[in-house]
Amino acid sequence: MTATDNVTLNAISPAQSRAARGLLNWSRDDLSERCGVAKRTLLRFETGEGDTRSATLAAVRSALEAAGVVFIEQNGDGPGVRLRKVAT
């Protein structure tokens, strides 16, 4: 099973991770620092190389959600991301 095929309840896809970083204007270094996951591990995950541990996916997802990212589950059009609306 590859990172792309990893189907856990709170799993995110490599594309969602890359898109979320783009929305936040974060580099892999930024995400690595915020989630405590090695940059090389993030690179392997985001490029779909090998397996990614569920604990790693949870740490990545948690850091991105804390920054305001909302993960959109598969709904017929595919999974996605958006930024949480800021209260005014």
VOZA-7464 format. One record per atom (N, C-alpha, C): x, y, z; residue in three letters; atom name. Coordinates in steps of 0.2 Angstrom, whole numbers, plus 5000, padded with zeros to 4 digits. Example, Ala and Ser with C-alpha at 12.3 -4.5 7.8 and 13.67 -1.06 7.14 Angstrom:
# VOZA-7464
<r><c1>5066</c1><c2>4972</c2><c3>5039</c3><res>Ala</res><atom>N</atom></r>
<r><c1>5062</c1><c2>4978</c2><c3>5039</c3><res>Ala</res><atom>CA</atom></r>
<r><c1>5066</c1><c2>4984</c2><c3>5039</c3><res>Ala</res><atom>C</atom></r>
<r><c1>5064</c1><c2>4989</c2><c3>5035</c3><res>Ser</res><atom>N</atom></r>
<r><c1>5068</c1><c2>4995</c2><c3>5036</c3><res>Ser</res><atom>CA</atom></r>
<r><c1>5064</c1><c2>5000</c2><c3>5039</c3><res>Ser</res><atom>C</atom></r>
END
This chain:
# VOZA-7464
<r><c1>5004</c1><c2>4994</c2><c3>5000</c3><res>Met</res><atom>N</atom></r>
<r><c1>5000</c1><c2>5000</c2><c3>5000</c3><res>Met</res><atom>CA</atom></r>
<r><c1>5004</c1><c2>5006</c2><c3>5000</c3><res>Met</res><atom>C</atom></r>
<r><c1>5003</c1><c2>5011</c2><c3>4996</c3><res>Thr</res><atom>N</atom></r>
<r><c1>5007</c1><c2>5017</c2><c3>4995</c3><res>Thr</res><atom>CA</atom></r>
<r><c1>5003</c1><c2>5023</c2><c3>4999</c3><res>Thr</res><atom>C</atom></r>
<r><c1>5006</c1><c2>5028</c2><c3>5000</c3><res>Ala</res><atom>N</atom></r>
<r><c1>5003</c1><c2>5034</c2><c3>5004</c3><res>Ala</res><atom>CA</atom></r>
<r><c1>4997</c1><c2>5036</c2><c3>5001</c3><res>Ala</res><atom>C</atom></r>
<r><c1>4996</c1><c2>5036</c2><c3>4994</c3><res>Thr</res><atom>N</atom></r>
<r><c1>4990</c1><c2>5037</c2><c3>4990</c3><res>Thr</res><atom>CA</atom></r>
<r><c1>4985</c1><c2>5032</c2><c3>4992</c3><res>Thr</res><atom>C</atom></r>
<r><c1>4986</c1><c2>5026</c2><c3>4993</c3><res>Asp</res><atom>N</atom></r>
<r><c1>4981</c1><c2>5021</c2><c3>4994</c3><res>Asp</res><atom>CA</atom></r>
<r><c1>4980</c1><c2>5020</c2><c3>5002</c3><res>Asp</res><atom>C</atom></r>
<r><c1>4983</c1><c2>5024</c2><c3>5006</c3><res>Asn</res><atom>N</atom></r>
<r><c1>4982</c1><c2>5023</c2><c3>5013</c3><res>Asn</res><atom>CA</atom></r>
<r><c1>4975</c1><c2>5026</c2><c3>5015</c3><res>Asn</res><atom>C</atom></r>
<r><c1>4971</c1><c2>5022</c2><c3>5017</c3><res>Val</res><atom>N</atom></r>
<r><c1>4964</c1><c2>5024</c2><c3>5018</c3><res>Val</res><atom>CA</atom></r>
<r><c1>4962</c1><c2>5023</c2><c3>5025</c3><res>Val</res><atom>C</atom></r>
<r><c1>4964</c1><c2>5028</c2><c3>5029</c3><res>Thr</res><atom>N</atom></r>
<r><c1>4962</c1><c2>5028</c2><c3>5036</c3><res>Thr</res><atom>CA</atom></r>
<r><c1>4957</c1><c2>5033</c2><c3>5037</c3><res>Thr</res><atom>C</atom></r>
<r><c1>4953</c1><c2>5033</c2><c3>5043</c3><res>Leu</res><atom>N</atom></r>
<r><c1>4948</c1><c2>5038</c2><c3>5044</c3><res>Leu</res><atom>CA</atom></r>
<r><c1>4950</c1><c2>5045</c2><c3>5043</c3><res>Leu</res><atom>C</atom></r>
<r><c1>4956</c1><c2>5047</c2><c3>5046</c3><res>Asn</res><atom>N</atom></r>
<r><c1>4958</c1><c2>5054</c2><c3>5046</c3><res>Asn</res><atom>CA</atom></r>
<r><c1>4964</c1><c2>5055</c2><c3>5041</c3><res>Asn</res><atom>C</atom></r>
<r><c1>4964</c1><c2>5050</c2><c3>5036</c3><res>Ala</res><atom>N</atom></r>
<r><c1>4970</c1><c2>5051</c2><c3>5031</c3><res>Ala</res><atom>CA</atom></r>
<r><c1>4969</c1><c2>5056</c2><c3>5026</c3><res>Ala</res><atom>C</atom></r>
<r><c1>4974</c1><c2>5059</c2><c3>5024</c3><res>Ile</res><atom>N</atom></r>
<r><c1>4974</c1><c2>5064</c2><c3>5019</c3><res>Ile</res><atom>CA</atom></r>
<r><c1>4978</c1><c2>5062</c2><c3>5013</c3><res>Ile</res><atom>C</atom></r>
<r><c1>4977</c1><c2>5065</c2><c3>5008</c3><res>Ser</res><atom>N</atom></r>
<r><c1>4981</c1><c2>5062</c2><c3>5002</c3><res>Ser</res><atom>CA</atom></r>
<r><c1>4987</c1><c2>5067</c2><c3>5001</c3><res>Ser</res><atom>C</atom></r>
<r><c1>4992</c1><c2>5064</c2><c3>4997</c3><res>Pro</res><atom>N</atom></r>
<r><c1>4998</c1><c2>5069</c2><c3>4996</c3><res>Pro</res><atom>CA</atom></r>
<r><c1>4996</c1><c2>5075</c2><c3>4992</c3><res>Pro</res><atom>C</atom></r>
<r><c1>4991</c1><c2>5075</c2><c3>4988</c3><res>Ala</res><atom>N</atom></r>
<r><c1>4989</c1><c2>5081</c2><c3>4984</c3><res>Ala</res><atom>CA</atom></r>
<r><c1>4985</c1><c2>5086</c2><c3>4989</c3><res>Ala</res><atom>C</atom></r>
<r><c1>4982</c1><c2>5083</c2><c3>4994</c3><res>Gln</res><atom>N</atom></r>
<r><c1>4979</c1><c2>5088</c2><c3>4999</c3><res>Gln</res><atom>CA</atom></r>
<r><c1>4984</c1><c2>5091</c2><c3>5003</c3><res>Gln</res><atom>C</atom></r>
<r><c1>4989</c1><c2>5088</c2><c3>5005</c3><res>Ser</res><atom>N</atom></r>
<r><c1>4995</c1><c2>5091</c2><c3>5009</c3><res>Ser</res><atom>CA</atom></r>
<r><c1>4998</c1><c2>5096</c2><c3>5005</c3><res>Ser</res><atom>C</atom></r>
<r><c1>5000</c1><c2>5095</c2><c3>4999</c3><res>Arg</res><atom>N</atom></r>
<r><c1>5003</c1><c2>5100</c2><c3>4994</c3><res>Arg</res><atom>CA</atom></r>
<r><c1>4998</c1><c2>5106</c2><c3>4993</c3><res>Arg</res><atom>C</atom></r>
<r><c1>4992</c1><c2>5105</c2><c3>4992</c3><res>Ala</res><atom>N</atom></r>
<r><c1>4987</c1><c2>5110</c2><c3>4991</c3><res>Ala</res><atom>CA</atom></r>
<r><c1>4987</c1><c2>5114</c2><c3>4998</c3><res>Ala</res><atom>C</atom></r>
<r><c1>4986</c1><c2>5111</c2><c3>5003</c3><res>Ala</res><atom>N</atom></r>
<r><c1>4986</c1><c2>5115</c2><c3>5010</c3><res>Ala</res><atom>CA</atom></r>
<r><c1>4992</c1><c2>5119</c2><c3>5011</c3><res>Ala</res><atom>C</atom></r>
<r><c1>4998</c1><c2>5116</c2><c3>5009</c3><res>Arg</res><atom>N</atom></r>
<r><c1>5004</c1><c2>5120</c2><c3>5010</c3><res>Arg</res><atom>CA</atom></r>
<r><c1>5003</c1><c2>5126</c2><c3>5006</c3><res>Arg</res><atom>C</atom></r>
<r><c1>5001</c1><c2>5125</c2><c3>5000</c3><res>Gly</res><atom>N</atom></r>
<r><c1>5000</c1><c2>5131</c2><c3>4995</c3><res>Gly</res><atom>CA</atom></r>
<r><c1>4996</c1><c2>5136</c2><c3>4997</c3><res>Gly</res><atom>C</atom></r>
<r><c1>4990</c1><c2>5134</c2><c3>5000</c3><res>Leu</res><atom>N</atom></r>
<r><c1>4985</c1><c2>5139</c2><c3>5003</c3><res>Leu</res><atom>CA</atom></r>
<r><c1>4988</c1><c2>5143</c2><c3>5008</c3><res>Leu</res><atom>C</atom></r>
<r><c1>4992</c1><c2>5140</c2><c3>5012</c3><res>Leu</res><atom>N</atom></r>
<r><c1>4996</c1><c2>5143</c2><c3>5018</c3><res>Leu</res><atom>CA</atom></r>
<r><c1>5002</c1><c2>5147</c2><c3>5016</c3><res>Leu</res><atom>C</atom></r>
<r><c1>5004</c1><c2>5145</c2><c3>5010</c3><res>Asn</res><atom>N</atom></r>
<r><c1>5011</c1><c2>5148</c2><c3>5008</c3><res>Asn</res><atom>CA</atom></r>
<r><c1>5017</c1><c2>5145</c2><c3>5012</c3><res>Asn</res><atom>C</atom></r>
<r><c1>5016</c1><c2>5139</c2><c3>5014</c3><res>Trp</res><atom>N</atom></r>
<r><c1>5021</c1><c2>5135</c2><c3>5018</c3><res>Trp</res><atom>CA</atom></r>
<r><c1>5025</c1><c2>5131</c2><c3>5014</c3><res>Trp</res><atom>C</atom></r>
<r><c1>5032</c1><c2>5131</c2><c3>5015</c3><res>Ser</res><atom>N</atom></r>
<r><c1>5036</c1><c2>5126</c2><c3>5012</c3><res>Ser</res><atom>CA</atom></r>
<r><c1>5036</c1><c2>5120</c2><c3>5016</c3><res>Ser</res><atom>C</atom></r>
<r><c1>5039</c1><c2>5115</c2><c3>5014</c3><res>Arg</res><atom>N</atom></r>
<r><c1>5040</c1><c2>5108</c2><c3>5017</c3><res>Arg</res><atom>CA</atom></r>
<r><c1>5043</c1><c2>5109</c2><c3>5024</c3><res>Arg</res><atom>C</atom></r>
<r><c1>5048</c1><c2>5114</c2><c3>5024</c3><res>Asp</res><atom>N</atom></r>
<r><c1>5052</c1><c2>5115</c2><c3>5030</c3><res>Asp</res><atom>CA</atom></r>
<r><c1>5047</c1><c2>5118</c2><c3>5035</c3><res>Asp</res><atom>C</atom></r>
<r><c1>5043</c1><c2>5123</c2><c3>5033</c3><res>Asp</res><atom>N</atom></r>
<r><c1>5038</c1><c2>5126</c2><c3>5038</c3><res>Asp</res><atom>CA</atom></r>
<r><c1>5033</c1><c2>5120</c2><c3>5041</c3><res>Asp</res><atom>C</atom></r>
<r><c1>5031</c1><c2>5116</c2><c3>5036</c3><res>Leu</res><atom>N</atom></r>
<r><c1>5026</c1><c2>5111</c2><c3>5039</c3><res>Leu</res><atom>CA</atom></r>
<r><c1>5030</c1><c2>5106</c2><c3>5043</c3><res>Leu</res><atom>C</atom></r>
<r><c1>5036</c1><c2>5104</c2><c3>5041</c3><res>Ser</res><atom>N</atom></r>
<r><c1>5040</c1><c2>5100</c2><c3>5046</c3><res>Ser</res><atom>CA</atom></r>
<r><c1>5041</c1><c2>5103</c2><c3>5053</c3><res>Ser</res><atom>C</atom></r>
<r><c1>5043</c1><c2>5109</c2><c3>5053</c3><res>Glu</res><atom>N</atom></r>
<r><c1>5044</c1><c2>5112</c2><c3>5059</c3><res>Glu</res><atom>CA</atom></r>
<r><c1>5037</c1><c2>5112</c2><c3>5064</c3><res>Glu</res><atom>C</atom></r>
<r><c1>5032</c1><c2>5113</c2><c3>5060</c3><res>Arg</res><atom>N</atom></r>
<r><c1>5025</c1><c2>5114</c2><c3>5064</c3><res>Arg</res><atom>CA</atom></r>
<r><c1>5022</c1><c2>5107</c2><c3>5066</c3><res>Arg</res><atom>C</atom></r>
<r><c1>5024</c1><c2>5102</c2><c3>5062</c3><res>Cys</res><atom>N</atom></r>
<r><c1>5021</c1><c2>5095</c2><c3>5064</c3><res>Cys</res><atom>CA</atom></r>
<r><c1>5026</c1><c2>5090</c2><c3>5067</c3><res>Cys</res><atom>C</atom></r>
<r><c1>5032</c1><c2>5092</c2><c3>5067</c3><res>Gly</res><atom>N</atom></r>
<r><c1>5037</c1><c2>5088</c2><c3>5070</c3><res>Gly</res><atom>CA</atom></r>
<r><c1>5039</c1><c2>5081</c2><c3>5066</c3><res>Gly</res><atom>C</atom></r>
<r><c1>5037</c1><c2>5082</c2><c3>5059</c3><res>Val</res><atom>N</atom></r>
<r><c1>5039</c1><c2>5076</c2><c3>5055</c3><res>Val</res><atom>CA</atom></r>
<r><c1>5045</c1><c2>5078</c2><c3>5051</c3><res>Val</res><atom>C</atom></r>
<r><c1>5050</c1><c2>5074</c2><c3>5050</c3><res>Ala</res><atom>N</atom></r>
<r><c1>5056</c1><c2>5075</c2><c3>5046</c3><res>Ala</res><atom>CA</atom></r>
<r><c1>5054</c1><c2>5078</c2><c3>5039</c3><res>Ala</res><atom>C</atom></r>
<r><c1>5058</c1><c2>5082</c2><c3>5036</c3><res>Lys</res><atom>N</atom></r>
<r><c1>5056</c1><c2>5085</c2><c3>5029</c3><res>Lys</res><atom>CA</atom></r>
<r><c1>5057</c1><c2>5079</c2><c3>5024</c3><res>Lys</res><atom>C</atom></r>
<r><c1>5061</c1><c2>5075</c2><c3>5025</c3><res>Arg</res><atom>N</atom></r>
<r><c1>5062</c1><c2>5069</c2><c3>5020</c3><res>Arg</res><atom>CA</atom></r>
<r><c1>5056</c1><c2>5065</c2><c3>5020</c3><res>Arg</res><atom>C</atom></r>
<r><c1>5053</c1><c2>5064</c2><c3>5026</c3><res>Thr</res><atom>N</atom></r>
<r><c1>5047</c1><c2>5060</c2><c3>5027</c3><res>Thr</res><atom>CA</atom></r>
<r><c1>5041</c1><c2>5063</c2><c3>5023</c3><res>Thr</res><atom>C</atom></r>
<r><c1>5041</c1><c2>5070</c2><c3>5024</c3><res>Leu</res><atom>N</atom></r>
<r><c1>5035</c1><c2>5074</c2><c3>5021</c3><res>Leu</res><atom>CA</atom></r>
<r><c1>5036</c1><c2>5073</c2><c3>5013</c3><res>Leu</res><atom>C</atom></r>
<r><c1>5042</c1><c2>5074</c2><c3>5011</c3><res>Leu</res><atom>N</atom></r>
<r><c1>5044</c1><c2>5073</c2><c3>5004</c3><res>Leu</res><atom>CA</atom></r>
<r><c1>5041</c1><c2>5066</c2><c3>5001</c3><res>Leu</res><atom>C</atom></r>
<r><c1>5043</c1><c2>5061</c2><c3>5005</c3><res>Arg</res><atom>N</atom></r>
<r><c1>5041</c1><c2>5054</c2><c3>5002</c3><res>Arg</res><atom>CA</atom></r>
<r><c1>5033</c1><c2>5054</c2><c3>5002</c3><res>Arg</res><atom>C</atom></r>
<r><c1>5030</c1><c2>5056</c2><c3>5008</c3><res>Phe</res><atom>N</atom></r>
<r><c1>5023</c1><c2>5056</c2><c3>5008</c3><res>Phe</res><atom>CA</atom></r>
<r><c1>5020</c1><c2>5060</c2><c3>5002</c3><res>Phe</res><atom>C</atom></r>
<r><c1>5022</c1><c2>5066</c2><c3>5001</c3><res>Glu</res><atom>N</atom></r>
<r><c1>5019</c1><c2>5070</c2><c3>4996</c3><res>Glu</res><atom>CA</atom></r>
<r><c1>5020</c1><c2>5068</c2><c3>4989</c3><res>Glu</res><atom>C</atom></r>
<r><c1>5025</c1><c2>5064</c2><c3>4988</c3><res>Thr</res><atom>N</atom></r>
<r><c1>5027</c1><c2>5061</c2><c3>4981</c3><res>Thr</res><atom>CA</atom></r>
<r><c1>5024</c1><c2>5054</c2><c3>4980</c3><res>Thr</res><atom>C</atom></r>
<r><c1>5021</c1><c2>5052</c2><c3>4986</c3><res>Gly</res><atom>N</atom></r>
<r><c1>5018</c1><c2>5045</c2><c3>4985</c3><res>Gly</res><atom>CA</atom></r>
<r><c1>5023</c1><c2>5039</c2><c3>4986</c3><res>Gly</res><atom>C</atom></r>
<r><c1>5029</c1><c2>5040</c2><c3>4988</c3><res>Glu</res><atom>N</atom></r>
<r><c1>5034</c1><c2>5035</c2><c3>4989</c3><res>Glu</res><atom>CA</atom></r>
<r><c1>5033</c1><c2>5031</c2><c3>4995</c3><res>Glu</res><atom>C</atom></r>
<r><c1>5031</c1><c2>5025</c2><c3>4994</c3><res>Gly</res><atom>N</atom></r>
<r><c1>5031</c1><c2>5020</c2><c3>5000</c3><res>Gly</res><atom>CA</atom></r>
<r><c1>5025</c1><c2>5021</c2><c3>5005</c3><res>Gly</res><atom>C</atom></r>
<r><c1>5025</c1><c2>5018</c2><c3>5010</c3><res>Asp</res><atom>N</atom></r>
<r><c1>5020</c1><c2>5019</c2><c3>5015</c3><res>Asp</res><atom>CA</atom></r>
<r><c1>5021</c1><c2>5025</c2><c3>5020</c3><res>Asp</res><atom>C</atom></r>
<r><c1>5016</c1><c2>5027</c2><c3>5022</c3><res>Thr</res><atom>N</atom></r>
<r><c1>5016</c1><c2>5033</c2><c3>5027</c3><res>Thr</res><atom>CA</atom></r>
<r><c1>5012</c1><c2>5031</c2><c3>5033</c3><res>Thr</res><atom>C</atom></r>
<r><c1>5015</c1><c2>5031</c2><c3>5039</c3><res>Arg</res><atom>N</atom></r>
<r><c1>5012</c1><c2>5029</c2><c3>5045</c3><res>Arg</res><atom>CA</atom></r>
<r><c1>5006</c1><c2>5033</c2><c3>5047</c3><res>Arg</res><atom>C</atom></r>
<r><c1>5001</c1><c2>5030</c2><c3>5050</c3><res>Ser</res><atom>N</atom></r>
<r><c1>4995</c1><c2>5034</c2><c3>5052</c3><res>Ser</res><atom>CA</atom></r>
<r><c1>4996</c1><c2>5040</c2><c3>5057</c3><res>Ser</res><atom>C</atom></r>
<r><c1>5001</c1><c2>5039</c2><c3>5061</c3><res>Ala</res><atom>N</atom></r>
<r><c1>5003</c1><c2>5044</c2><c3>5066</c3><res>Ala</res><atom>CA</atom></r>
<r><c1>5006</c1><c2>5050</c2><c3>5062</c3><res>Ala</res><atom>C</atom></r>
<r><c1>5010</c1><c2>5049</c2><c3>5057</c3><res>Thr</res><atom>N</atom></r>
<r><c1>5013</c1><c2>5054</c2><c3>5053</c3><res>Thr</res><atom>CA</atom></r>
<r><c1>5007</c1><c2>5058</c2><c3>5050</c3><res>Thr</res><atom>C</atom></r>
<r><c1>5003</c1><c2>5054</c2><c3>5047</c3><res>Leu</res><atom>N</atom></r>
<r><c1>4997</c1><c2>5058</c2><c3>5043</c3><res>Leu</res><atom>CA</atom></r>
<r><c1>4993</c1><c2>5062</c2><c3>5048</c3><res>Leu</res><atom>C</atom></r>
<r><c1>4992</c1><c2>5059</c2><c3>5054</c3><res>Ala</res><atom>N</atom></r>
<r><c1>4988</c1><c2>5063</c2><c3>5059</c3><res>Ala</res><atom>CA</atom></r>
<r><c1>4992</c1><c2>5069</c2><c3>5062</c3><res>Ala</res><atom>C</atom></r>
<r><c1>4999</c1><c2>5069</c2><c3>5062</c3><res>Ala</res><atom>N</atom></r>
<r><c1>5002</c1><c2>5075</c2><c3>5064</c3><res>Ala</res><atom>CA</atom></r>
<r><c1>5002</c1><c2>5080</c2><c3>5059</c3><res>Ala</res><atom>C</atom></r>
<r><c1>5003</c1><c2>5078</c2><c3>5052</c3><res>Val</res><atom>N</atom></r>
<r><c1>5002</c1><c2>5083</c2><c3>5047</c3><res>Val</res><atom>CA</atom></r>
<r><c1>4995</c1><c2>5086</c2><c3>5047</c3><res>Val</res><atom>C</atom></r>
<r><c1>4990</c1><c2>5082</c2><c3>5047</c3><res>Arg</res><atom>N</atom></r>
<r><c1>4983</c1><c2>5085</c2><c3>5047</c3><res>Arg</res><atom>CA</atom></r>
<r><c1>4982</c1><c2>5089</c2><c3>5052</c3><res>Arg</res><atom>C</atom></r>
<r><c1>4984</c1><c2>5088</c2><c3>5058</c3><res>Ser</res><atom>N</atom></r>
<r><c1>4983</c1><c2>5092</c2><c3>5064</c3><res>Ser</res><atom>CA</atom></r>
<r><c1>4986</c1><c2>5099</c2><c3>5063</c3><res>Ser</res><atom>C</atom></r>
<r><c1>4993</c1><c2>5099</c2><c3>5061</c3><res>Ala</res><atom>N</atom></r>
<r><c1>4996</c1><c2>5105</c2><c3>5060</c3><res>Ala</res><atom>CA</atom></r>
<r><c1>4993</c1><c2>5109</c2><c3>5055</c3><res>Ala</res><atom>C</atom></r>
<r><c1>4991</c1><c2>5106</c2><c3>5050</c3><res>Leu</res><atom>N</atom></r>
<r><c1>4987</c1><c2>5110</c2><c3>5044</c3><res>Leu</res><atom>CA</atom></r>
<r><c1>4980</c1><c2>5113</c2><c3>5047</c3><res>Leu</res><atom>C</atom></r>
<r><c1>4977</c1><c2>5109</c2><c3>5050</c3><res>Glu</res><atom>N</atom></r>
<r><c1>4970</c1><c2>5111</c2><c3>5053</c3><res>Glu</res><atom>CA</atom></r>
<r><c1>4971</c1><c2>5116</c2><c3>5058</c3><res>Glu</res><atom>C</atom></r>
<r><c1>4976</c1><c2>5116</c2><c3>5062</c3><res>Ala</res><atom>N</atom></r>
<r><c1>4977</c1><c2>5121</c2><c3>5067</c3><res>Ala</res><atom>CA</atom></r>
<r><c1>4979</c1><c2>5128</c2><c3>5064</c3><res>Ala</res><atom>C</atom></r>
<r><c1>4981</c1><c2>5128</c2><c3>5057</c3><res>Ala</res><atom>N</atom></r>
<r><c1>4983</c1><c2>5134</c2><c3>5054</c3><res>Ala</res><atom>CA</atom></r>
<r><c1>4977</c1><c2>5136</c2><c3>5050</c3><res>Ala</res><atom>C</atom></r>
<r><c1>4971</c1><c2>5133</c2><c3>5050</c3><res>Gly</res><atom>N</atom></r>
<r><c1>4965</c1><c2>5135</c2><c3>5047</c3><res>Gly</res><atom>CA</atom></r>
<r><c1>4963</c1><c2>5131</c2><c3>5040</c3><res>Gly</res><atom>C</atom></r>
<r><c1>4966</c1><c2>5126</c2><c3>5039</c3><res>Val</res><atom>N</atom></r>
<r><c1>4965</c1><c2>5122</c2><c3>5033</c3><res>Val</res><atom>CA</atom></r>
<r><c1>4959</c1><c2>5117</c2><c3>5035</c3><res>Val</res><atom>C</atom></r>
<r><c1>4954</c1><c2>5116</c2><c3>5031</c3><res>Val</res><atom>N</atom></r>
<r><c1>4948</c1><c2>5112</c2><c3>5031</c3><res>Val</res><atom>CA</atom></r>
<r><c1>4949</c1><c2>5107</c2><c3>5026</c3><res>Val</res><atom>C</atom></r>
<r><c1>4949</c1><c2>5100</c2><c3>5028</c3><res>Phe</res><atom>N</atom></r>
<r><c1>4950</c1><c2>5095</c2><c3>5023</c3><res>Phe</res><atom>CA</atom></r>
<r><c1>4943</c1><c2>5093</c2><c3>5020</c3><res>Phe</res><atom>C</atom></r>
<r><c1>4942</c1><c2>5093</c2><c3>5014</c3><res>Ile</res><atom>N</atom></r>
<r><c1>4935</c1><c2>5091</c2><c3>5011</c3><res>Ile</res><atom>CA</atom></r>
<r><c1>4936</c1><c2>5083</c2><c3>5009</c3><res>Ile</res><atom>C</atom></r>
<r><c1>4932</c1><c2>5079</c2><c3>5011</c3><res>Glu</res><atom>N</atom></r>
<r><c1>4932</c1><c2>5072</c2><c3>5010</c3><res>Glu</res><atom>CA</atom></r>
<r><c1>4930</c1><c2>5071</c2><c3>5003</c3><res>Glu</res><atom>C</atom></r>
<r><c1>4931</c1><c2>5065</c2><c3>5000</c3><res>Gln</res><atom>N</atom></r>
<r><c1>4929</c1><c2>5062</c2><c3>4994</c3><res>Gln</res><atom>CA</atom></r>
<r><c1>4922</c1><c2>5063</c2><c3>4993</c3><res>Gln</res><atom>C</atom></r>
<r><c1>4919</c1><c2>5067</c2><c3>4988</c3><res>Asn</res><atom>N</atom></r>
<r><c1>4912</c1><c2>5068</c2><c3>4988</c3><res>Asn</res><atom>CA</atom></r>
<r><c1>4909</c1><c2>5067</c2><c3>4981</c3><res>Asn</res><atom>C</atom></r>
<r><c1>4913</c1><c2>5063</c2><c3>4977</c3><res>Gly</res><atom>N</atom></r>
<r><c1>4911</c1><c2>5063</c2><c3>4970</c3><res>Gly</res><atom>CA</atom></r>
<r><c1>4915</c1><c2>5067</c2><c3>4965</c3><res>Gly</res><atom>C</atom></r>
<r><c1>4917</c1><c2>5073</c2><c3>4968</c3><res>Asp</res><atom>N</atom></r>
<r><c1>4922</c1><c2>5077</c2><c3>4964</c3><res>Asp</res><atom>CA</atom></r>
<r><c1>4929</c1><c2>5076</c2><c3>4966</c3><res>Asp</res><atom>C</atom></r>
<r><c1>4930</c1><c2>5072</c2><c3>4971</c3><res>Gly</res><atom>N</atom></r>
<r><c1>4937</c1><c2>5071</c2><c3>4974</c3><res>Gly</res><atom>CA</atom></r>
<r><c1>4938</c1><c2>5075</c2><c3>4980</c3><res>Gly</res><atom>C</atom></r>
<r><c1>4943</c1><c2>5073</c2><c3>4984</c3><res>Pro</res><atom>N</atom></r>
<r><c1>4945</c1><c2>5076</c2><c3>4990</c3><res>Pro</res><atom>CA</atom></r>
<r><c1>4948</c1><c2>5083</c2><c3>4989</c3><res>Pro</res><atom>C</atom></r>
<r><c1>4948</c1><c2>5087</c2><c3>4993</c3><res>Gly</res><atom>N</atom></r>
<r><c1>4951</c1><c2>5094</c2><c3>4993</c3><res>Gly</res><atom>CA</atom></r>
<r><c1>4952</c1><c2>5097</c2><c3>4999</c3><res>Gly</res><atom>C</atom></r>
<r><c1>4954</c1><c2>5104</c2><c3>4999</c3><res>Val</res><atom>N</atom></r>
<r><c1>4956</c1><c2>5108</c2><c3>5005</c3><res>Val</res><atom>CA</atom></r>
<r><c1>4953</c1><c2>5115</c2><c3>5003</c3><res>Val</res><atom>C</atom></r>
<r><c1>4952</c1><c2>5118</c2><c3>5009</c3><res>Arg</res><atom>N</atom></r>
<r><c1>4950</c1><c2>5125</c2><c3>5009</c3><res>Arg</res><atom>CA</atom></r>
<r><c1>4952</c1><c2>5128</c2><c3>5015</c3><res>Arg</res><atom>C</atom></r>
<r><c1>4952</c1><c2>5135</c2><c3>5015</c3><res>Leu</res><atom>N</atom></r>
<r><c1>4954</c1><c2>5138</c2><c3>5022</c3><res>Leu</res><atom>CA</atom></r>
<r><c1>4947</c1><c2>5140</c2><c3>5025</c3><res>Leu</res><atom>C</atom></r>
<r><c1>4948</c1><c2>5139</c2><c3>5032</c3><res>Arg</res><atom>N</atom></r>
<r><c1>4942</c1><c2>5141</c2><c3>5036</c3><res>Arg</res><atom>CA</atom></r>
<r><c1>4941</c1><c2>5148</c2><c3>5036</c3><res>Arg</res><atom>C</atom></r>
<r><c1>4934</c1><c2>5150</c2><c3>5036</c3><res>Lys</res><atom>N</atom></r>
<r><c1>4932</c1><c2>5157</c2><c3>5035</c3><res>Lys</res><atom>CA</atom></r>
<r><c1>4934</c1><c2>5160</c2><c3>5042</c3><res>Lys</res><atom>C</atom></r>
<r><c1>4937</c1><c2>5166</c2><c3>5041</c3><res>Val</res><atom>N</atom></r>
<r><c1>4940</c1><c2>5170</c2><c3>5047</c3><res>Val</res><atom>CA</atom></r>
<r><c1>4934</c1><c2>5174</c2><c3>5049</c3><res>Val</res><atom>C</atom></r>
<r><c1>4932</c1><c2>5174</c2><c3>5056</c3><res>Ala</res><atom>N</atom></r>
<r><c1>4927</c1><c2>5178</c2><c3>5059</c3><res>Ala</res><atom>CA</atom></r>
<r><c1>4929</c1><c2>5185</c2><c3>5059</c3><res>Ala</res><atom>C</atom></r>
<r><c1>4924</c1><c2>5189</c2><c3>5057</c3><res>Thr</res><atom>N</atom></r>
<r><c1>4925</c1><c2>5196</c2><c3>5056</c3><res>Thr</res><atom>CA</atom></r>
<r><c1>4921</c1><c2>5200</c2><c3>5062</c3><res>Thr</res><atom>C</atom></r>
END
